[in-house]
Amino acid sequence: MKLLLVDDHPLFAVGFAHALRQADPALLVLTAPALGDALAIAAAEPDLDIVLVDYRLGACSGIDGLRQMGARFPLLARMLISGEETHALVAGARAAGASGFIGKSMPLEAMLAALHTVAGGGVAFALPAELPRSPMSPAPAASNVMHAASPTQRQREVLSLVASGQPNKRIASELGIAERTVKLHVTALLDTLGARNRTHLVAVARQAGLL
């Protein structure tokens, strides 16, 4: 997974990036101190999987940053990160086109789970207080970080190309995303629709009226 963190606090950005890489060595984390830098990096790195925008971002709020990133890169998954952890902020992130929210008080494992969920085409909006405290006492299913109940717009685009018989490499080229991102979307579609393979996926999607 390739992640771009947009945060104007260098100590937090560097420390957070280091912690993520230590927990998941396969994770590549780029950082940008301002939205303008982030837009330039996103243009130069077409294989980005997620851009994670801090809510307090100098003169520009993270909500505005999400909107601007979405306007320039509509296929790039976006998430908000903040030390303010409220339902109102989560709702604002959703309205700005985010696929997830990360509270800075979350355990690192929960942050990684949210990132992987969003990279796979799902959504992750659980607040820290709503996350299960331990495997022995899980929270209700509606409060967990979880996949979307139905395919996202990006997944539908991938699904349409899968149905036309396109291989992952061609789908990646068609949508302007990394091939590994296509694989993640296909895996998420298989899980979401309960399909055994690509052929079964297309059949199930047609039955569900998604094609």
Helices and strands as residue ranges (DSSP letters): E 2-6, H 10-23, E 28-32, H 35-44, E 50-54, E 56-57, E 60-61, H 62-72, E 77-82, H 87-95, E 100-103, H 108-119, G 128-130, G 141-143, H 153-163, H 168-175, H 179-193, H 198-207
